[in-house]
């Protein structure tokens, strides 16, 4: 019985985890952030607890701008692992098609793979990304084909790549939903994250160019241009802009062991007279502050707190037994949580419980919901020992036996037998005696 109950509880716990990931979200309207209308799409996600905190137009097709470099960087880091010290000679073919934000690499310049990774992924130079594409796939076109294959593998069904830099192309599109899928994979690559979290990198001089120092293009990290958008919890990943795509940023952050993903796409900016605010950075800052300071890990169950009491049978004990959670449970919730918003529901494997019971025995579970969303399911345990009464057990066995179907069938057969013996048998004997009297 206990083994079956344990399996039952395990299934319920699994279902609760799935339910949390599917049902819990906070609407954009509930957040105190910058005007979200200044961006085409916004997404804020807490990774460890699988919580979408804010979501706006995440399925809307948008021009990706420099966020394309996340895919470029992921493929390059994976393919060039172990080759960072390798020297590469820049060719005209590698940089011929580069435009936009560039470091102006010279054909014939000798560079290392590491230098190109930092130049392309940290500083965001388009010509460095072209060099990486050629190193990985032999040509830019072949590399773009690899980008689209990987996008399909990741389930990025609304994404089409046409180049590795993010320079505008009418056919190159994505969505915030797709970018989230890509970013979550990239976050798990330590080499990639090390590069995109670097604030400053110096590239040694070579025969055709002097020493060059460049900074991360993400102003949540780097303060060489302005400290206005710096955020202390930011850890990477990519930022940029095009005329058609607007200002875009895919940002990661971490504080107190919790990681966040923030995406702002297609944002605009104020004129210099209006303060020159770049809203991709402003909204990202506000969203990260919202995630960090308005939400946190809140204890919702304590293992030494009595959740309920339950009646116990087969015991001389007067009263019921206390039930407590098996473990402490915390959930990622608003820090100003009103405890009245939490609802607790207790379910037992059997009612009443039956003695004997020992401290720690699992007898059910408790679910906790917040505003109608399931946030936890935890086993309930007995908080005290309950001894069994031998007399009550004997009565229970008698009661169980008399309630059994076999018992009543046996009684039925016995009744029929007795009826035959005391009624039918004398009748037959009497009838037989009458026949004898007839002949004599």
N, C-alpha and C positions, 0 to 999 in steps of 0.2 A: 504494500500500500504506500509506504514512504517513498519507495523508488519511483512508483508511478506519479506520485505528487511532485517529486523533484523534476521529472521530465516535463510535467505539465507547466511548472513554474518557469523552466528554462525557455520553453516555447513562448510563453507570455512575455518574458523579458526581451526576447528577440523581436517580437512584434512591437513592443513598446519603442524600441530603438528605431525601428523603421518608421513608426508613426511620427516620432519626433522629427525626423528628417523631412517628412512629407508635409507636416501640418504647421510647423511653427515658423512664423515670419512676422516682421513688424513693417507696417506700411510706411511709405515715405512721408505721409501726412503727419505721422506721429513724431517725426524727428525735428529738432530745432537745429536747422542747418541753413547754409546759404541758399539762395533762390535756385532750386533745382531746375527751373525752367531755363536757366542759362546754359544747360547742357542737353544734348540729344539723348543720352543714355547714362544711367547711373546704377551702380551695383556695389553693395557692401555685404561682405560675407565673413562670418566667424568660423574658422576652419575646424578646430578641435570639436566644437559642439554642433557642427553642420547647421548653422543658423544663417539664413538670409535675413539680414537686418533691414536693408533698404533695397528696393528694386524698382527701377523706372525705365520703361521702354527697352528692356534687355533683349527683346527679340526683333527690334527695329534694325533693318539693314543700314549700315553706316560705312563711311570710308575709314579705313584703319589707321591712316597716317603712319607714324613711326612705330606703332605697336606691332607692325609686321616684323620688326627686328627681334621680337620675342621668339617667333618661330625660327628666324634666321640664326639666332644665338643658340637655341636649343639644339638644332641640327648640327651646327658647327662644333659646339662643345662635345657633343656625343661622337662625332666623326673624327675629330682631331685630338681626342684624348691621348695623352702620351707623346704628343708631337709639339708641345709648346715651345721647345727650344730650337725647333727646326727653322733654318733660314730659307726665306722665299724671295725670289727676285720678282718684283712687280713688273708686269708686262702692260703694253698699251691696251691689249684686249681686256685685261682685268679692270682697268679704270676708264675705259673708253666711254662706257654708257653711264658713268656716275654723274649725278647732278645734285643740286640742292646743297645740303649741309655737308661739306667735305673738309678733309685735312690736306688735300692737294698732294697726294702721293705722286712721285715721279716715276715714270717708266725706267726700269733699270735699278731702282732703289732696292737695297737688300734689307728686308724686315724679318722679324720672327713671327711665328704663328701667335705667340702670346701677345705681342704688340698689336697685331690686327684684331685679336679678340677684344682687348681692352679698348682699342680705338673705335671699333664698331659697336660694341655692346654697352660699354660704359659711357663713352663720349658721344656715341651716336653718329659717327662719321660714315657717310654713305659710300665713299670710295673704299673704305676698309671692309665694309660689308660685301662689296663686289669681289674683293680679293678673297674673302672667306668662301664665298659661293663657288668661285673657280677652284679653290683648293679642295673643297669637299666633293664637288660633282664634275669638275672638268670644264664647265661652262655655266654661265648664269642661267640659261634656258633649262639645262638639266637640273640645276639646283631648284629652280622654281617648280619643276615637275615633282621633285622630292617634297617640297613644301606642301603641295596640294595632296600628295599621297598621305603624308603624316596628318594633315588636317582631317582627311576622311577617316583615318584610323582612330583619331581622337573624338570622332562624332561631331566635328565642326561642320554641320550640314549646310550652314549659311555662309561659309567662307570660301572665297576664291582669291588666290594669290597670283599676281602678274610680275612682281619683282621682289627682291630681297630687302629693299630699303624703306618702302612705304611711300615713295614718291607717287603722286596721284596718278591713278589710271581709272577710267570710268567703270571698268569691269571688276576692279579689285574691291571687294566688299567683305564685311564681317558683321558680327553682332556682339554685344556685350556678353551674352550667354556663351558664345563660342570662345571669346577671349578668356572667360573664366575657366573653361575647360583646359585651354592651353596653359594659362598662368599656373594653375594648380599642379600641372605636370612639371612645368619648369621650376617651380618652387622646390620640388623634391630632388633637383639636380644640384648638388653642393657646389660643383665647379661653376656652373652658370650663376648661381646666387652670389658666389664670392666676387665674380667679375662685376655684376650689375649693382652690387652694394658698395663697391670701391668709390671713394669720393675723388681721389686724385691719383693720376698715374703719369710717370715720366718715361718717355720713350727715348732711348739713347740715340746719340748722333750716328749717322752713317756717312758713306762717301758722298751722297747727294743731298743730304739734309742735316741741319743741326739738331741738337737735342730739342725735343718737344714735350711740353707738359700740358696735359689736358684734364678737365674736370668732368665729373658726372653731369649729364645733361638734365638729370632729374633734380629740380630745385627743392624737393622735399628733403634731399640728402645734401646737396652741394650749396654752399653759400658764397661762392666766388663772384657771382653776379648780383644776387640779392639774398638776404636772410629772411625776407618777408614770408616765404612759404615753407621755411624749414620746419620739419616735424621730428622730434626726438625719437619717436618710435618707428619711423620709416626704415625699411631694410632694402629696398629696391623697387621697381624693376625696370620700367621704361616710360619715357615721356617724349613728346614731340608735337609737331603741328604741321599742317598743310592748309592752304587757302580753302580747299574744298572740304577737308575733314575737320577743320577747327583744331582747337587745343585738346589733346588727348593724354591720358595718363593711366597706366596700370601700376598701382602701388601696392606694396606689401609692407606690413608692419608687425611688430611683436612687442608685447609687454606682459610681464609676469607669466610667461609660459604660454600665452595665448597669441595665436597668429591671425592676421586679418588680411583680406584681399579687398582692395578698393579700386573700382574702375569708373572713370569719368570720360565720356567720349563726346566729341563734337561741341565742346564748350567755346564760348566767345570771350571777349575781353572788353574792358572799358577803354575809352580814349584816355590819352595822357591827362587831359583836362579833368576827367572824371576820376582820376586816380590810377588808371592803367592796370586795374585788377585783371589778372588772368584767371578765369573761373574754373579751369580744370584743376589748378593748384588750390584755389580757395575752397572749392567744394570738397576736394579730397581731404584737405586739412580739417574741415568741419566734420566730415563723415568719420574720420579716424578719431577725432575728439569725442564724437557721439558714441562710437563703439567702445572707447576706452573708459569714458567717465560716466556714461549714463547706463552702462551695462557692466556686469561682472559676475563672478561666481558667488552665488548666494546659497547658504546652507538651508535646505528645505526639509531634511530628515536627520535626526540624531539617534544613534544606535542605543543610547541610554534613556530615550524618551518613550514613555508608554503611549502607543498609538491607539490601542483599544484593549478591551478585556473580553474574554470569551468564556462561555459556560463549558464545564467539564463534567463528563459522565464517568461512571465506574470508579468514583473516588468518594471517600468519606469527607473530603475537604468541603468546607462551607464557603460558598461564593464562587467567584470566577478566577481566571488566571490572566496575568498581564502579558501583553504582546508588544514586542519592540522590533524596529527594523534591524536587519542583519548587519547593516553598515551605515555609516554617515553618507549622506548624499547631498551634493551641491549641484546647482544648475545655473547655466548662464542666463541671467534674468535682469530686468531693470533694477538698478541699485536702490531706487526709491520704492521698491515693491511694497504694496499693502498686503499683509499676510492674509487678509480676508479674500484676496483674489485667488489664493491657493485652495484647491478642493482635494480632499483625501477620501479615498474609497477603499474599504477593507473587504477582502474576499478570502474565505477560509476553505481549505480542502475538504472539510467535513464539519457539520454542525449537529449536535455539540461535539467538541473535541473529546477524545477518549483517553483516560489515564491508562498506563503510566505516561507521564511527560517529563522530559528533562530539559534543563536550561539549554537553549540553542537549537532545539528541535524546530524544523520548519513546518509551519501549520497553515500557511497561506501567503498572501502578498498584499501590499498596499500600493495603489496608484496615486500619482499626484498630477493634477492638471492645473494649468494656468490660462485663464481666459478661454477655456474650452479646448486647449491644446494639451495633449499628454506629454509630460516632460520627464517622468520617471516611473519605473515599476521596480519594487524592491521586495524581497522575501521578508515575511514576518516570522519571528521566532518567539518561542516561549521564554519568558523572563525568570521563571522559577520552577522548581521541581514539583511534580504532583504525583503522589503515590497511588497505587491501585488498591482497591478494596477487594479481597478474595470473595467475600460474601456477595457483593454486588456483581462481580464477574460471574459467579455461579448462577445468580438470578438472570443475568443477561444471556448466558448460554442457554438456560432453560427457555427463556423467552424467545431467543433466536430459533431454538429447535422447534418449539411449538408453532412458530410463525412460518416454518419451512413447509413447502408444498408437499414434500415427501411425507412429512408427519401427518398431514391431513389425508393424503392418499392412503396411508397405512391405517388411519382411523376408519376410513371409508370401507376398506377391505375387511377390517375387523368387525365393523357393524354388520356388513353383509353376512359374514360368517356366523356371527351370533344370531342374526335374524334367522338364518337357515337352521341353526342348531336348535333354537328354542321354539321356533314357530313352524317352519316347514317340515322338520324331521318328525315331530309328534303328529303332524297332520298325515304324513305319509304312512306312519305306523298304524294310525287309526284306520286309515283306508284299507291297509293290508289286512287288518284284523276283521274288518267287515266282510271282505271277500272270503276269508276262511269260514266265517260264521254262515255264509250262504251255502257252502257245500256240506256243512255238518249240521 
